[in-house]
């Protein structure tokens, strides 16, 4: 629910584009049995793209050989009936895909420059709201209601605050509600229904209604971790509407981040070893942001998984890619903040138990000169294999085996 799995898209989208291009522009190169048989299902570019996106990061890239083609694509030998214009367009699109992939993989997927695309990693535990028009008053003025919760994750002992308000659609001024109620609910998957765990008392403050609840202290939520939501009910006259807001909580932290055990420069990168205590030896997803010394200027984000061999006290390495620091030219010391993540629970629902570390006390690294970090682009056997895969596809289309670097 909380985690956006953007990594898969970074790798899968170029492949999906490639499959679409192949299907769209080079139909003479593909098996035509389904297209020529009356009543046979036809594979559309959209379906091919969806199939390609189902690839995982752990799936190795492969060249185009007999019996080893991309999903939904069968490459055949070139014939005299090939369309040169279509082939040229496919080659051009493939070159664009290769260039985009190279540009994307300047940095590893686990460590990216902090920017608008990953702001959700730095400012992750934020307020959310839902709302819509649902009623009219005696003067026929349309009224909308909004429900807001102040966070999407409640750590042990932390309250979630709910606010319910109404406003006139025409000018946005506050409108009165005749009735406002709220409930904390949990999902019963076997019965496929939501069960009320506790009513949430709302206090009227002007034309707003505010209430709070501490999920980890609710009896129905303590023994078993559950999918939960807060539901607000608004009524004006005979018209009413309910607004549901999902969030996550934890009764006990699966991961406790105590601080920085050590930090060093390794192979031109910044490696920060976090001192942690794990409740169980299960996979851990960890996210963090590297800030300048001011604690507000975000430089880089980290998002990766850690696979412990034992529970208890240990260190988790957090690697910030050197080129990011080198190019930003902001010297250390740096602060590590917005640390949060989840422990994975196999075959359970929810399958993630979330945790967070407060930014105080601050975690500060040693002083480093930004220019001392590596300025080199990221490179790995996986990225090399992917480029080689694209080059093999290019060769199968009859183009040269190499394309210029970006």
C-alpha positions as CSV (number, residue, x, y, z in Angstrom):
1,X,0.0,0.0,0.0
2,X,2.7,2.5,1.0
3,X,5.5,1.4,-1.2
4,X,5.7,2.5,-4.8
5,X,7.8,-0.1,-6.6
6,X,9.4,2.3,-9.1
7,X,12.5,0.2,-9.6
8,X,10.7,-2.4,-11.7
9,X,9.4,0.3,-14.0
10,X,12.8,1.8,-14.5
11,X,14.0,-1.4,-16.0
12,X,10.8,-2.7,-17.5
13,X,9.6,0.4,-19.3
14,X,12.5,0.4,-21.9
15,X,11.7,-3.3,-22.5
16,X,8.0,-2.6,-22.8
17,X,8.7,0.2,-25.3
18,X,11.0,-2.1,-27.2
19,X,8.3,-4.8,-27.5
20,X,5.7,-2.3,-28.6
21,X,8.1,-1.0,-31.2
22,X,8.8,-4.4,-32.5
23,X,5.1,-5.3,-32.7
24,X,4.1,-2.0,-34.2
25,X,6.8,-1.4,-36.8
26,X,8.2,-4.8,-37.8
27,X,5.2,-7.1,-38.3
28,X,7.1,-8.9,-41.2
29,X,9.6,-10.1,-38.7
30,X,7.1,-11.8,-36.4
31,X,5.1,-15.0,-36.6
32,X,1.8,-14.2,-38.2
33,X,-0.2,-17.3,-37.3
34,X,-2.6,-15.6,-34.9
35,X,-3.2,-12.7,-37.3
36,X,-3.9,-14.9,-40.3
37,X,-6.1,-17.5,-38.6
38,X,-9.8,-16.4,-38.6
39,X,-11.1,-16.1,-35.0
40,X,-7.7,-16.4,-33.5
41,X,-6.8,-14.0,-30.6
42,X,-4.6,-11.2,-31.6
43,X,-1.8,-9.9,-29.5
44,X,-2.0,-6.1,-29.4
45,X,1.0,-3.8,-28.6
46,X,-0.7,-2.8,-25.3
47,X,-0.9,-6.5,-24.2
48,X,2.7,-7.1,-25.3
49,X,3.8,-4.1,-23.2
50,X,1.9,-5.3,-20.2
51,X,3.6,-8.7,-20.5
52,X,7.0,-7.1,-20.8
53,X,6.4,-5.0,-17.6
54,X,5.9,-8.3,-15.7
55,X,9.6,-8.9,-15.9
56,X,11.4,-8.7,-12.5
57,X,14.8,-7.1,-11.6
58,X,16.1,-10.6,-10.8
59,X,15.4,-11.9,-14.3
60,X,18.7,-11.9,-16.3
61,X,18.8,-10.1,-19.6
62,X,19.3,-12.3,-22.6
63,X,20.3,-12.0,-26.3
64,X,17.9,-12.8,-29.1
65,X,18.6,-16.4,-30.1
66,X,16.3,-19.2,-31.2
67,X,13.9,-20.0,-28.3
68,X,15.1,-17.0,-26.3
69,X,13.2,-14.0,-27.6
70,X,11.4,-11.2,-25.5
71,X,7.9,-12.0,-24.3
72,X,5.4,-11.9,-27.1
73,X,8.0,-11.5,-29.9
74,X,9.3,-14.1,-32.3
75,X,12.2,-13.0,-34.5
76,X,12.4,-14.6,-37.9
77,X,15.0,-14.4,-40.6
78,X,14.9,-11.3,-42.8
79,X,13.2,-11.8,-46.1
80,X,13.0,-9.8,-49.3
81,X,9.5,-8.6,-48.3
82,X,10.8,-6.6,-45.3
83,X,9.7,-3.0,-45.2
84,X,12.9,-0.8,-45.1
85,X,11.0,2.2,-43.8
86,X,9.5,0.2,-40.9
87,X,12.8,-1.3,-40.2
88,X,14.5,2.1,-40.1
89,X,11.8,3.4,-37.7
90,X,12.2,0.4,-35.4
91,X,16.0,0.9,-35.3
92,X,15.6,4.6,-34.5
93,X,13.2,3.8,-31.7
94,X,15.5,1.1,-30.4
95,X,18.4,3.6,-30.4
96,X,16.2,6.0,-28.4
97,X,15.4,3.2,-25.9
98,X,19.1,2.4,-25.5
99,X,20.0,6.0,-24.9
100,X,17.2,6.4,-22.3
101,X,18.3,3.3,-20.5
102,X,21.9,4.5,-20.4
103,X,20.7,7.9,-19.1
104,X,18.5,6.2,-16.4
105,X,21.3,4.0,-15.2
106,X,23.8,6.7,-14.7
107,X,23.0,6.0,-11.0
108,X,22.2,2.7,-9.4
109,X,18.5,2.0,-8.6
110,X,19.3,1.9,-4.9
111,X,20.8,5.4,-4.8
112,X,19.4,8.4,-6.8
113,X,19.8,12.1,-6.7
114,X,17.1,13.7,-4.5
115,X,14.6,15.4,-6.7
116,X,10.9,15.7,-7.4
117,X,10.7,12.1,-8.6
118,X,11.5,10.7,-5.2
119,X,10.3,13.4,-2.9
120,X,7.9,10.8,-1.4
121,X,11.0,9.1,0.0
122,X,12.1,12.2,1.9
123,X,8.7,13.5,2.9
124,X,7.1,10.1,3.2
125,X,4.9,10.1,6.3
126,X,2.6,12.9,5.2
127,X,-1.0,13.9,5.5
128,X,-3.6,12.6,3.1
129,X,-7.1,13.6,2.4
130,X,-10.2,12.5,0.5
131,X,-13.3,14.5,-0.3
132,X,-16.1,15.3,-2.7
133,X,-19.3,17.3,-3.1
134,X,-22.3,15.4,-1.6
135,X,-25.1,17.8,-0.5
136,X,-26.8,21.1,-1.0
137,X,-28.1,23.5,1.7
138,X,-31.5,25.2,1.8
139,X,-30.3,27.9,-0.6
140,X,-29.2,25.2,-3.1
141,X,-25.5,25.9,-2.6
142,X,-23.5,22.7,-3.2
143,X,-21.4,21.5,-0.2
144,X,-18.3,19.3,-0.3
145,X,-16.7,17.5,2.6
146,X,-13.1,16.5,3.1
147,X,-11.5,14.1,5.6
148,X,-7.8,14.3,6.4
149,X,-5.4,12.2,8.5
150,X,-2.1,13.6,9.5
151,X,0.1,10.6,8.6
152,X,0.1,7.3,6.7
153,X,2.0,5.4,9.3
154,X,1.6,5.3,13.1
155,X,4.5,3.9,15.0
156,X,4.0,2.3,18.4
157,X,2.3,4.8,20.8
158,X,1.7,7.4,18.0
159,X,-1.8,8.8,17.4
160,X,-3.4,9.3,14.0
161,X,-5.4,12.6,13.9
162,X,-8.5,12.8,11.8
163,X,-10.1,16.1,10.7
164,X,-13.5,16.4,9.0
165,X,-14.7,19.6,7.4
166,X,-17.2,20.9,4.9
167,X,-17.1,23.8,2.5
168,X,-19.2,25.5,-0.2
169,X,-18.1,24.5,-3.7
170,X,-18.7,27.9,-5.2
171,X,-16.3,29.9,-3.0
172,X,-14.5,27.5,-0.7
173,X,-15.8,29.0,2.6
174,X,-16.5,26.6,5.4
175,X,-20.0,25.1,5.6
176,X,-21.7,23.6,8.7
177,X,-22.2,19.8,9.1
178,X,-25.3,18.6,10.9
179,X,-23.6,15.4,12.0
180,X,-20.0,14.1,12.0
181,X,-18.8,10.7,13.2
182,X,-15.8,8.5,12.8
183,X,-14.7,4.9,13.2
184,X,-11.4,3.0,13.3
185,X,-11.9,-0.2,11.2
186,X,-9.9,-3.3,10.3
187,X,-10.3,-5.6,7.4
188,X,-11.6,-9.2,7.8
189,X,-10.2,-10.8,4.7
190,X,-12.0,-14.1,5.2
191,X,-15.4,-12.5,5.5
192,X,-14.4,-9.8,3.0
193,X,-15.7,-7.0,5.1
194,X,-14.5,-4.1,7.3
195,X,-15.0,-4.5,11.1
196,X,-15.3,-1.6,13.5
197,X,-12.6,-1.7,16.1
198,X,-13.5,1.5,17.9
199,X,-15.5,4.6,17.5
200,X,-13.4,7.8,17.3
201,X,-14.8,10.7,19.3
202,X,-14.8,13.9,17.2
203,X,-14.7,17.3,18.9
204,X,-16.2,20.3,17.1
205,X,-13.9,23.2,16.7
206,X,-15.7,26.0,14.8
207,X,-16.9,24.2,11.6
208,X,-14.3,21.5,11.8
209,X,-14.5,18.2,13.6
210,X,-11.3,16.7,15.0
211,X,-10.4,13.4,16.7
212,X,-7.5,11.1,17.3
213,X,-6.7,7.5,18.0
214,X,-3.6,5.5,18.9
215,X,-3.9,2.3,16.8
216,X,-1.2,0.3,18.8
217,X,-3.3,0.8,22.0
218,X,-6.6,-0.6,20.5
219,X,-7.3,-4.1,21.8
220,X,-8.6,-5.4,18.5
221,X,-5.3,-4.4,16.8
222,X,-2.7,-5.4,19.3
223,X,-2.6,-9.2,19.1
224,X,-2.7,-9.3,15.3
225,X,-1.4,-6.8,12.9
226,X,-4.3,-5.8,10.6
227,X,-5.1,-3.7,7.6
228,X,-6.8,-0.6,9.0
229,X,-8.5,2.6,8.0
230,X,-10.3,5.6,9.5
231,X,-13.7,6.2,8.2
232,X,-15.4,9.6,8.6
233,X,-19.2,10.1,8.2
234,X,-20.6,13.6,7.2
235,X,-24.3,14.5,7.1
236,X,-26.1,17.6,5.9
237,X,-29.8,17.4,6.1
238,X,-30.9,14.0,4.7
239,X,-27.7,13.6,2.7
240,X,-24.6,11.8,4.0
241,X,-21.3,10.5,2.8
242,X,-18.5,8.4,4.2
243,X,-14.8,8.9,3.6
244,X,-12.2,6.1,4.1
245,X,-8.5,6.7,4.6
246,X,-6.1,3.8,4.8
247,X,-2.9,3.8,6.8
248,X,-0.5,1.4,8.5
249,X,0.6,1.0,12.1
250,X,2.9,-1.1,14.2
251,X,2.5,-2.4,17.8
252,X,6.2,-3.1,18.2
253,X,9.0,-1.8,15.9
254,X,10.4,-4.6,13.7
255,X,13.6,-2.6,13.2
256,X,15.1,-0.1,15.7
257,X,17.7,2.3,14.2
258,X,20.0,3.4,17.0
259,X,22.3,5.6,15.0
260,X,25.4,5.6,12.8
261,X,27.9,2.8,13.7
262,X,30.5,4.1,11.2
263,X,30.8,6.0,7.9
264,X,33.6,5.9,5.3
265,X,34.4,6.5,1.7
266,X,34.6,3.2,-0.2
267,X,35.4,2.9,-3.9
268,X,34.5,6.5,-4.4
269,X,31.1,6.1,-2.7
270,X,29.8,7.1,0.8
271,X,28.9,4.1,2.9
272,X,27.1,4.7,6.2
273,X,26.7,1.7,8.5
274,X,23.5,2.0,10.5
275,X,23.4,0.4,14.0
276,X,20.1,-1.5,14.1
277,X,18.3,-4.0,16.2
278,X,16.1,-6.5,14.2
279,X,13.2,-8.3,15.9
280,X,13.4,-11.2,13.3
281,X,15.7,-12.4,10.6
282,X,13.4,-11.4,7.7
283,X,14.0,-9.2,4.6
284,X,14.1,-5.5,5.4
285,X,13.3,-2.6,3.0
286,X,15.2,0.5,4.1
287,X,14.8,4.0,2.8
288,X,16.9,7.1,3.8
289,X,17.8,10.5,2.6
290,X,21.2,12.2,2.8
291,X,21.0,15.8,3.7
292,X,23.5,18.6,3.7
293,X,24.7,19.8,7.1
294,X,21.7,22.2,7.4
295,X,19.5,19.1,7.6
296,X,17.0,20.5,5.0
297,X,18.9,20.3,1.7
298,X,18.3,16.8,0.3
299,X,21.2,15.5,-1.7
300,X,20.5,11.8,-2.4
301,X,18.1,9.1,-1.5
302,X,18.7,5.4,-0.7
303,X,16.1,2.6,-1.2
304,X,17.2,-1.0,-1.1
305,X,16.6,-4.3,0.6
306,X,18.7,-6.0,3.3
307,X,18.7,-9.8,4.0
308,X,19.8,-10.5,7.5
309,X,21.1,-13.9,8.6
310,X,20.2,-13.5,12.2
311,X,18.0,-11.3,14.5
312,X,19.3,-8.8,17.0
313,X,22.0,-6.1,16.9
314,X,23.8,-5.6,13.6
315,X,24.7,-3.0,11.0
316,X,22.9,-2.3,7.7
317,X,25.1,-0.6,5.0
318,X,23.5,2.4,3.3
319,X,25.4,3.4,0.2
320,X,25.1,6.8,-1.4
321,X,26.4,6.9,-4.9
322,X,29.6,9.0,-5.3
323,X,28.7,10.8,-8.5
324,X,25.7,12.3,-6.8
325,X,27.8,13.9,-4.1
326,X,30.6,14.8,-6.5
327,X,28.2,16.6,-8.9
328,X,26.3,18.4,-6.2
329,X,29.5,19.8,-4.8
330,X,28.2,20.1,-1.2
331,X,30.9,19.2,1.3
332,X,30.2,17.2,4.5
333,X,29.5,16.5,7.2
334,X,26.1,15.1,6.1
335,X,23.0,14.2,7.9
336,X,21.1,10.9,7.4
337,X,17.4,11.4,7.9
338,X,13.9,10.3,6.9
339,X,14.9,6.8,7.8
340,X,12.0,4.4,7.5
341,X,11.1,1.1,5.9
342,X,9.4,-2.3,6.5
343,X,10.1,-5.8,7.6
344,X,8.7,-8.4,5.2
345,X,6.3,-11.1,6.5
346,X,6.0,-13.9,4.0
347,X,2.4,-15.2,3.3
348,X,0.8,-12.8,5.9
349,X,-1.5,-9.9,5.4
350,X,-0.4,-7.2,5.6
351,X,2.9,-8.6,4.5
352,X,4.9,-5.5,5.6
353,X,5.4,-4.2,9.1
354,X,6.6,-0.6,8.9
355,X,9.0,1.3,11.0
356,X,10.5,4.8,11.2
357,X,13.3,6.6,13.0
358,X,12.7,10.1,14.4
359,X,15.2,12.6,13.0
360,X,16.3,13.5,16.5
361,X,18.8,12.8,17.8
362,X,20.4,13.7,14.4
363,X,22.7,11.2,12.6
364,X,25.8,13.1,11.3
365,X,28.7,11.7,9.2
366,X,32.3,12.8,9.2
367,X,33.4,15.7,7.1
368,X,34.0,14.9,3.4
369,X,35.1,16.9,0.4
370,X,32.5,16.5,-2.3
371,X,35.2,16.5,-5.0
372,X,36.8,13.4,-3.4
373,X,33.9,11.2,-4.4
374,X,33.9,9.4,-7.7
375,X,32.5,11.2,-10.7
376,X,32.0,7.9,-12.7
377,X,28.7,6.7,-14.0
378,X,27.2,3.5,-12.5
379,X,28.1,0.3,-14.2
380,X,27.4,-3.3,-13.3
381,X,27.3,-6.8,-14.9
382,X,23.5,-6.4,-15.1
383,X,23.5,-3.1,-16.9
384,X,26.2,-4.3,-19.3
385,X,24.1,-7.4,-20.0
386,X,21.0,-5.3,-20.6
387,X,22.9,-3.1,-23.1
388,X,24.3,-6.2,-24.8
389,X,20.7,-7.5,-25.0
390,X,19.6,-4.4,-26.8
391,X,22.6,-4.6,-29.1
392,X,21.6,-8.2,-30.0
393,X,18.1,-7.0,-30.8
394,X,19.5,-4.3,-32.9
395,X,21.6,-6.8,-34.8
396,X,18.6,-9.0,-35.3
397,X,16.9,-6.0,-37.0
398,X,19.8,-5.7,-39.4
399,X,21.4,-2.7,-37.8
400,X,25.0,-2.3,-36.6
401,X,25.9,-4.0,-33.3
402,X,26.8,-0.8,-31.5
403,X,25.2,2.6,-30.8
404,X,26.9,5.8,-29.7
405,X,27.1,6.6,-26.0
406,X,24.9,9.4,-24.8
